Amino acid sequence: MSGGVAVATMIVASVATVGWYRRHDPPGRGALATAGAAALLIAAAAALLLAMGRVPTYRHGPFRLYTSDVHGDENSQQLTDPYTFTHVTHGILLYAALHVVGGRAPIGLRVVTAVALEGLWEVVENTDAVIARYRAETIAQGYYGDSVVNSIGDMAATIVGFAIAASLPARATAALAVVLESVLLLWIRDNLALNVVMLLWPIDALRVWQQGG
């Protein structure tokens, strides 16, 4: 399946799932419908990633819950890696955005919407065009797309970030996001902010620094 078809399919699946949830889940039904809708969206994203040719898991060794080597070929292939923490920040930011846009909406609807948006990003991120952009403009020069297991881990991390933001005061959540970004900057010379900058507006001097120059 081509990347464009996969992205369009994920958009349709997301709109349909969120729309169904909004119509058929009256306030107060509980977490079961929310979990079911989120699981359906994760499954849809995983199926589309497989159809696009992404590998189920790491091809050259055993499955691991975590890998710390961001420059090795297991990065973005095992369930989690240091970049998983950027997806926790995704969840925090999605909570903030959906609170601003639809703060009166039930929390369950906002959870499902956040999972839909993250699932859509996972599909977009793993299109050939975006993979080529990562390889050309960021430090991820050996990047060949996420494994499906890694994408599932990223979506789960987003849910964790959303749950943290929903549970903590706004100032504490903002402080946590700053800490995550700062630790990643010192640890792997990359974080969510730099990832976005280098993907959209690459800076040669910054790339050299990230590579250890």
C-alpha positions in Angstrom: 0.0 0.0 0.0 1.3 3.5 -0.9 1.9 6.0 1.8 -0.8 8.4 0.5 -3.5 5.7 0.5 -2.5 4.6 4.0 -2.7 8.2 5.3 -6.1 8.7 3.7 -7.3 5.4 5.1 -6.1 6.3 8.6 -7.9 9.7 8.4 -11.2 7.9 7.4 -10.7 5.4 10.2 -10.0 8.1 12.7 -12.9 10.3 11.8 -15.3 7.3 11.8 -14.1 6.0 15.2 -14.2 9.4 16.9 -17.5 10.1 15.3 -18.9 6.7 16.4 -17.6 7.2 19.9 -19.1 10.7 20.1 -22.5 9.5 19.1 -22.7 6.2 21.0 -20.8 6.8 24.3 -23.0 8.9 26.6 -21.1 10.6 29.4 -20.4 8.4 32.4 -20.4 5.0 30.6 -16.9 4.4 31.9 -13.5 3.5 30.5 -14.5 0.3 28.6 -15.7 2.1 25.5 -12.8 4.5 25.6 -10.3 1.7 25.8 -12.1 -0.2 23.0 -12.0 2.8 20.7 -8.4 3.5 21.5 -7.4 -0.1 20.9 -9.3 -0.1 17.5 -7.4 3.0 16.4 -4.0 1.4 17.4 -4.9 -1.8 15.6 -5.9 0.2 12.5 -2.6 2.1 12.5 -0.7 -1.1 13.0 -2.5 -2.8 10.1 -1.8 0.1 7.8 1.9 0.2 8.8 2.1 -3.5 7.9 0.4 -2.9 4.6 2.9 -0.1 3.9 5.8 -2.6 4.3 6.9 -1.7 7.8 8.4 -4.7 9.7 6.5 -6.1 12.7 9.6 -6.0 14.9 13.4 -5.9 14.9 14.6 -8.1 12.0 18.2 -8.8 13.1 17.9 -10.1 16.6 15.6 -10.8 19.6 12.6 -8.6 20.6 13.5 -6.3 23.5 11.3 -4.1 25.6 13.9 -1.3 25.4 17.1 -0.3 23.6 19.2 2.7 24.6 21.4 3.0 21.5 19.8 5.8 19.4 22.5 5.4 16.7 22.2 1.6 16.4 19.9 -0.3 14.0 17.6 -1.3 16.9 16.5 2.3 17.5 12.9 2.7 16.4 12.7 -1.1 16.1 12.2 -2.3 19.6 9.2 -1.6 21.8 10.7 1.5 23.4 13.9 3.6 23.1 14.9 7.1 24.3 12.6 8.7 21.7 9.7 7.1 23.4 9.9 9.9 25.9 9.2 12.4 23.1 5.8 10.6 22.6 5.1 11.1 26.3 5.5 14.8 25.5 3.2 14.3 22.5 0.5 13.2 24.9 1.1 16.2 27.1 0.8 18.6 24.2 -2.3 16.8 22.8 -4.0 17.1 26.1 -3.2 20.8 26.3 -4.4 21.4 22.7 -7.6 19.4 23.1 -8.3 21.2 26.4 -8.1 24.5 24.6 -10.1 23.4 21.6 -12.6 21.2 23.3 -12.2 21.6 27.0 -15.9 21.0 27.6 -15.8 17.7 25.7 -15.8 14.5 27.9 -12.3 13.3 28.8 -13.0 10.0 27.0 -13.7 11.7 23.7 -10.5 13.7 24.1 -8.5 10.5 24.8 -9.9 8.9 21.7 -9.1 12.0 19.6 -5.6 12.1 20.9 -5.0 8.4 20.0 -6.5 9.1 16.6 -4.1 12.0 16.0 -1.1 10.0 17.2 -2.0 7.0 15.1 -2.3 9.3 12.1 1.2 10.7 12.8 2.7 7.2 13.1 1.3 6.4 9.6 2.5 9.8 8.2 5.9 9.4 9.8 6.4 6.0 8.2 5.7 7.1 4.6 8.6 6.9 2.2 8.7 10.7 1.8 9.0 11.4 5.5 11.5 8.6 6.1 13.6 10.1 3.3 13.3 13.5 4.9 14.5 12.2 8.2 17.5 10.5 6.6 18.4 13.6 4.6 17.9 16.4 7.1 18.2 15.0 10.7 20.7 12.9 12.6 18.6 9.8 11.9 20.6 9.0 8.7 20.2 5.3 9.2 16.5 5.5 9.8 14.4 3.1 7.8 11.0 3.5 9.4 9.6 2.4 12.7 8.7 -1.3 13.4 5.1 -1.8 14.0 5.9 -2.8 17.6 7.8 0.5 18.1 4.8 2.5 16.7 2.5 0.7 19.2 4.9 1.6 22.0 4.9 5.2 20.8 1.1 5.4 20.8 1.0 3.8 24.3 3.5 6.4 25.5 1.3 9.2 24.1 -1.6 7.8 26.2 0.7 7.8 29.2 1.6 11.5 28.6 -2.1 12.4 28.1 -3.0 10.6 31.4 -0.2 12.4 33.3 -1.4 15.8 31.9 -5.0 15.0 32.9 -3.9 14.1 36.5 -1.4 16.8 37.3 -1.8 20.5 37.7 -0.9 22.5 34.6 2.3 23.9 36.0 3.5 20.5 37.1 2.8 19.1 33.7 4.6 21.9 31.9 7.6 21.4 34.2 7.6 17.7 33.4 7.6 18.4 29.7 10.6 20.8 30.1 12.4 18.2 32.2 11.9 15.5 29.5 13.1 17.8 26.8 16.1 18.9 28.8 17.2 15.4 29.8 16.9 14.2 26.2 18.9 17.2 25.0 21.8 16.3 27.4 21.4 12.6 26.9 21.1 12.0 23.2 21.5 15.6 21.8 18.0 15.5 20.5 14.4 16.0 21.7 11.0 16.7 20.3 11.6 20.4 19.7 14.9 19.7 17.9 13.3 16.9 15.9 10.6 19.2 14.6 13.2 22.0 13.8 15.5 19.7 11.9 12.6 18.0 10.0 11.1 21.3 8.9 13.9 23.9 8.9 17.2 22.0 9.0 20.2 23.9 10.4 23.6 22.5 9.4 25.4 23.8 12.5 22.9 22.1 14.7 23.2 18.8 12.8 27.0 18.9 13.3 26.5 19.5 17.1 24.0 16.6 17.3 26.5 14.3 15.6 29.1 15.1 18.2 31.0 17.8 16.3 
